[in-house]
Amino acid sequence: MKAKINQEVSVVSYYSARHKRFTPYLLHWQNNDYLLAKVDYYHTFLEGRERQHIFELTDKAETMWFRLRLDSSNLHWVLR
């Protein structure tokens, strides 16, 4: 079941200059840490003048599916 969460979360991510790829790595939500698997789907859109980045992925254990939104204006992560 998909539920809309809409809460700010903490995300550890990294950028690989070699592969030119930005990747969320670890999600902290509700006092739990989720090690994230590879990004299944990524897209961007404009909300007003601000670019929004959407990442859809699962945790490494493939028990949870996440849709994360990165707001490029303030660099806040939101679990959608």
Secondary structure as GFF3:
##gff-version 3
##sequence-region A 1 80
A	DSSP	beta_strand	7	16	.	.	.	ID=ss1
A	DSSP	beta_strand	21	29	.	.	.	ID=ss2
A	DSSP	beta_strand	32	47	.	.	.	ID=ss3
A	DSSP	beta_strand	50	59	.	.	.	ID=ss4
A	DSSP	beta_strand	65	71	.	.	.	ID=ss5
A	DSSP	beta_strand	76	79	.	.	.	ID=ss6
###
